């Protein structure tokens, strides 16, 4: 067996008591379970408690439970599986989406149409005719409100269906990743060893644990042979933990005679009694902790909800006001006034916006999936781009969870295990390792090959990815040896093992003796283990050329190298050998452990190897990109602080000195170092529970933070504290211990291949390739989709103002209705949808600049103070929970409290309070869409509207206004300037006018489409035309619009005129050019007075792009 992490020299040593700290940190998880005392009882007492027959001396001869008793207990206690998280029925999930505020606006409008129809069917038919939305007179009593209401309801259901199907698709993909095959285990029942499903285990069962098995329940070990378990999924610590029948710890999670559900037996074998099953196991308690947490609303959904509330409020107030005006000042009657109010309300609602947002997010999610990022929730696509703090686990997330040889010190020379550039060396003067470099290197590589017991399960595939049966340390050794020794495959056969002393906690070393000829005999002894233990057995050292006596100078060199390796957080092993003399130990010598007849002294020291769990490829660049983008990246791990800091300094996470480092450099006590001089901090989990609010503030004020030796509860607390400061928190992790934090975070990111099912279930996003660098791709995609969503929304809502003004002019001027409700719908769901969707394919205006923009909701001292002030005021005025996010706290308020808050002066002062946040629909977007471009497009549409009526029927704007109140009504024939204009002429002229208004809006929106592309740069340049889908969308939208106007009989259904002159197009294009010119002028003024702000460079970032960090580009 291999040695555990060797204790470092005093200067950098990890205290022995800390060896058990990772489990200790989890006490808070298991305390909620029934008190666990079995580890403090004798084995006989535990067997009596669970009424099971065992044989301590010969565990394989144990009787175990009877089949009948096992069946009885299974019926009483239930299966050994975790209670699956509660899931809402798919119908309820669909209704949640359908009853969202935006869809409710459409549903209310649709229902209102039928209410109108029910009020007065025949009279409403005439009013609808006046309203200008009659199909044709020949359709007689076929009231258009029937169709308008149906279309509005259809759109609401279509929007909900699209979003629901996308959610179901992501859920189906996730299900395929989860381990749905029931795991098997071996138990002894009725005196026979048999294989059963793990879910059928019951309390008192005797379980056989073999190397490579996953522990199926919480077990009390009563017999073991060199058993070690991997607890990394529970604690984050990659060191295998020894398990046996003896225990001296009171804390059950420190107990060495307990093995926990879901942990892996990496070496050895053992027998255990089941003492906890299902939800009562440690993993069950962690899963229940995750289930008790709720994720906050995503920033995108919050902002869209606020926008919809704003639009709904404006639309409702406007519709009510003008309904009253129509009833009182214009004497329109209730039916016609309600008809008008519905038209006004529909005008304000961008019906295609929900579908546009959903489709844009869906397309972005599909692109992210190609970049190995699976989004379970569409909103998570944008949330990833909005995060301000990324808290990440270490083992398996930042690192490979694969011990790797890093340095070798042998022959009094330092080697680097990994290849170096020709003639290069690392900072310690190491050169690339070569077997043929000296006799010492050759002997050490054979020791690393022959001594370990770990083995490859297959010889296929690259060495780095082959599966190995054995513990992590030995796996690292044989990967290294297999890559360096030419005859590695045949070495075990060529030099067969004749004797072995496995590693044990007493010796701290492992010995093997092999048939390997040398100058004085045919047997060679190899030993590896804890450096100080191995060194005590040695009297000589190999200097690379020959064996020489071990001197004080050699001892100093040993101490120096040991200190260097340990200070990096590496695991250090020492190797020694002894060429056995043929006279004393002939080839057929029978070695014995008892009595001892093998050599125990006078070994030759070969050297030291240091191993680490190295960072994954591309992680350093990924962390650097995140920091350059203004995203704070911090490590939250269950591993030791020294190891965590060493990894953090390799991956751009920690660049500056901690307080102890500064104090050491300055030669002063730590207490004298000002906090303002410290920008990096490492926090030990033992101190977290005692931290005050001031301590937390001090920690989060630092840019570089590492939390080590943390429990699942600690990770959860850290996430909550960060969210309390206004951070949008992303959490990455793969272990069960990460799941509560994954669930609570604004965006939980789990690993697919190495991640546990519990972590995947808790997360909102999954990295399919387990590559942390994929997170950066996701952040970049999230930022891009936010920009594209903003462009799309700015483009989409611009066309609402011409629609709104058309209805307002109809009742206020009055004038013939410029745009009917049915044409409003085919604008929103026709060419607008075709064009708006193409924004999903837009590339970044400035790819490098996109990741240099600050987070859109930056957290700084001003934002923290503002958030605290608002929460304190909300708590004082309305009793809102200050621990909750404001959006979540608002949901808990009563309706009356919400109204009081809405009409309070503080609410409106906060709405207009200046801050650095960038929201999806901000003042700039609203100003451009509703006041500036919306007004210009309205003028352009009205110009085309009046031009068409004049061109085809010589009806002037003055006439339209003068006789507009009763336009097209029976008996409204009039004579103007010697011309007689009949009702039929009025209806026909209105058809031309509405057709022109509709097409003018389409043409101007084509120009607006390109204008809205420029958010970070000027509205010209190659990037504006790089998206070929834009032209496809414009073409499709144009064809659709021409179909509506120019193709009989389609145009009949929409009351458009297919003889409309193309001159209208020229007028609309001219207005489009005017709009484009205004946009250029606007951008220039805006750039001068409000330039785009980018993040400042961070000194010390190490950015060396690789194929992993660039996506293979």
Secondary structure by P-SEA (a helix, b strand, c coil): cccccccccccccccccccaaaaaaaccccccccccccccccaaaaaaaabbbbbcccccccccccaaaaaaaaaacccccccccccccaaaaaaaaaacaaaaaaaaaaaaaaaaaaacaaaaaaaaaaaccccccccccccaaaaaaaaaaaaaaaaaaaaaaaaaaaaaaaaaaccccbbbbbbbcccbbbbbbcccccccbbbbbcccccccccccccccccccccccccccccbbbbbccccccccccccccccccccccccccccccccccccccaaaaaaaaaaaccccccaaaaaaaaaaaaaaaaaaaaaaaaaaaaaccccccaaaaaaaaaaaaaaacccaaaaaaaaaaaaaaaaaaaacbbbccccaaaaaaaccbbbbbccccccccbbbbcccccccbbbbccccccccccccccccccccccaaaaaaaaaacccccccccccccccccccccccaaaaaaaaaaaacccccccccccccccccccccccccbbbbbcccccccccbbbbbbccaaaaaaaccccccccccccccaaaaaaaaaaaaaaaaabbbbbbbbbbbcccccccccbbbbcccccccccbbbbcbbbbbccccccaaaaaaaaaaaacbbbbbbccccaaaaaaaaaaccccccccaaaaaaaacccccccccccccbbbbbccccccccaaaaaaaaaccbbbbccccaaaaaaaaaaaaaaccbbbbbbccccaaaaaaaccbbbbbcccccaaaaaacccccccccaaaaaaaaaaaaaaaaaaaaaaaaaacaaaaaaaaaaaaccccccccccaaaaaaaaacaaaaaaacccccccccaaaaaaccccccccaaaaaaaaaaaaaaaaaccccccccaaaaaaaccaaaaaaaaacaaaaaaaaccccccccccaaaaaacccaaaaaaaaaaaaaaaaaaaacccccaaaaaaccccccccccccccccccccaaaaaaaaaaaaaaaaaaaaaaaaaaaaaacccccccccccccccaaaaaaaaaaaaaaaaacccaaaaaaacccccccaaaaaaaaaaaaaaaaaaaaaaaaaaacccbbbbcccccccccccccccccc
